[in-house]
Amino acid sequence: MFRNATVVYAHCDLFCGVYDPAQAKIEAMSVLKAAEKYHDSDDEVFRARAISIKEERAELVKHHLMVLWADFFDESHRTQFSDLDDLFWRAIHQAGAAKKSVDPADGEKLVALIDEIADIFWQTEKAKTSGVYPPG
C-alpha cells in the first residue's frame, strides 16, 4: 500500500496554527554565539565545530523565516506592512550571509532583522492566537 508513497515535508502536518518568530531568534542567537565562540578559541577542532553548528543553525533560521512568511503572514499583512516582503527577503539573505561568515556582526544584523519581524508579528491580530512567547 505504501511502497510508492512520496515523502513530503511541511512545517506542520495538521496546520497547527502555532507560529512565533522566537524560533528563528533562538537559532539566530546560536549563529551569533557560535561566531563569538569561534573567535574566543584557538582550538582548531573546537573552531571547526563552531562553524558547523553556526551553519546548521543559520539554515534553520532560513527555514523558520520561510514558514512565517509563507504560512503565517497573508495578503492583508502585506498590505498593512508594506515593507514586510522586503524585510523577510533581507532577513533570509542575512541568514545566508551569517552562514558563510564567522563575523559576529553578521549574526547581530540577523538578530536585529528578526526583531523587526517579531515587532510586526506581534502587531497582528492573528498573533494573539498563534504566538507562543509574547513580548513582556
VMD Tcl script that draws the C-alpha trace (Angstrom):
set ca {
  {0.00 0.00 0.00}
  {2.83 2.49 0.85}
  {5.54 1.20 -1.47}
  {5.18 4.04 -3.96}
  {4.37 6.72 -1.42}
  {6.01 10.10 -1.90}
  {7.60 11.60 1.19}
  {6.70 15.26 1.71}
  {7.80 17.73 4.35}
  {5.82 20.54 5.93}
  {6.03 22.78 8.97}
  {3.04 21.01 10.45}
  {1.01 18.12 9.11}
  {-2.10 19.40 10.90}
  {-1.85 23.12 10.17}
  {-1.43 23.55 13.91}
  {-1.63 27.34 13.80}
  {1.34 27.75 16.15}
  {3.82 30.31 14.88}
  {6.33 32.54 16.61}
  {9.42 34.43 15.44}
  {11.05 33.23 18.67}
  {12.02 30.01 16.86}
  {14.05 31.98 14.33}
  {15.52 34.23 17.02}
  {16.76 31.33 19.13}
  {18.56 29.89 16.11}
  {19.90 33.33 15.13}
  {21.29 33.81 18.64}
  {23.04 30.45 18.25}
  {24.56 31.72 15.00}
  {25.83 34.83 16.77}
  {27.17 32.97 19.81}
  {28.88 30.30 17.68}
  {30.69 33.05 15.74}
  {31.77 34.67 19.01}
  {32.98 31.34 20.44}
  {34.88 30.70 17.22}
  {36.89 33.88 17.81}
  {37.36 33.16 21.52}
  {39.13 29.85 20.90}
  {42.45 28.85 19.40}
  {41.50 25.14 19.32}
  {41.06 24.28 15.62}
  {38.78 21.31 16.34}
  {36.52 23.49 18.50}
  {36.53 26.20 15.85}
  {35.54 23.70 13.15}
  {32.65 22.52 15.34}
  {31.58 26.13 15.93}
  {31.45 26.73 12.17}
  {29.45 23.56 11.59}
  {26.92 24.42 14.28}
  {26.67 28.03 13.07}
  {25.95 26.91 9.50}
  {23.33 24.40 10.64}
  {21.57 26.99 12.81}
  {21.65 29.61 10.04}
  {19.88 27.14 7.77}
  {17.25 26.62 10.47}
  {16.77 30.39 10.69}
  {16.03 30.43 6.97}
  {13.52 27.61 7.40}
  {11.69 29.28 10.31}
  {11.55 32.61 8.50}
  {10.19 30.99 5.34}
  {7.47 29.24 7.36}
  {6.43 32.53 8.96}
  {6.49 34.36 5.66}
  {4.62 31.74 3.68}
  {2.26 30.23 6.26}
  {1.54 32.91 8.87}
  {1.53 36.23 7.05}
  {-1.19 36.76 4.47}
  {-2.14 39.36 1.87}
  {-3.77 41.65 4.45}
  {-0.50 41.75 6.41}
  {1.45 42.54 3.25}
  {-0.93 45.45 2.65}
  {-0.80 46.67 6.24}
  {3.00 46.39 6.49}
  {4.26 47.49 3.09}
  {7.90 46.59 3.80}
  {7.10 43.06 5.02}
  {8.26 41.23 1.90}
  {11.47 43.23 1.71}
  {12.12 42.67 5.42}
  {11.79 38.91 5.06}
  {13.93 38.93 1.92}
  {16.67 40.84 3.75}
  {16.45 38.59 6.82}
  {16.65 35.37 4.80}
  {19.59 36.72 2.83}
  {21.26 37.87 6.04}
  {20.90 34.33 7.40}
  {22.79 33.18 4.31}
  {25.46 35.82 4.89}
  {25.83 34.77 8.54}
  {26.06 31.15 7.45}
  {29.06 31.97 5.25}
  {30.75 34.27 7.75}
  {32.45 33.98 11.13}
  {31.99 37.69 11.82}
  {29.68 38.14 14.83}
  {28.42 41.38 13.25}
  {26.62 39.28 10.64}
  {24.83 37.42 13.42}
  {23.96 40.68 15.13}
  {22.41 42.02 11.92}
  {20.38 38.83 11.60}
  {19.05 39.08 15.14}
  {18.09 42.74 14.55}
  {16.14 41.84 11.41}
  {14.31 39.06 13.22}
  {13.44 41.55 15.98}
  {11.87 43.78 13.32}
  {9.85 40.83 12.03}
  {8.79 39.96 15.59}
  {7.61 43.54 16.12}
  {5.34 43.27 13.08}
  {4.24 39.74 14.04}
  {3.02 40.88 17.46}
  {1.12 43.82 15.95}
  {-1.14 41.41 14.06}
  {-4.43 40.20 15.46}
  {-3.58 36.68 14.31}
  {-0.52 36.55 16.61}
  {-2.79 36.62 19.66}
  {-3.93 33.09 18.91}
  {-0.82 31.80 17.10}
  {2.13 33.18 19.04}
  {3.74 31.44 21.96}
  {6.11 33.98 23.54}
  {4.55 37.45 23.51}
  {6.85 40.33 24.34}
  {6.96 41.17 28.05}
}
mol new
graphics top color blue
foreach p $ca { graphics top sphere $p radius 0.5 }
foreach p [lrange $ca 0 end-1] q [lrange $ca 1 end] { graphics top cylinder $p $q radius 0.2 }
display resetview
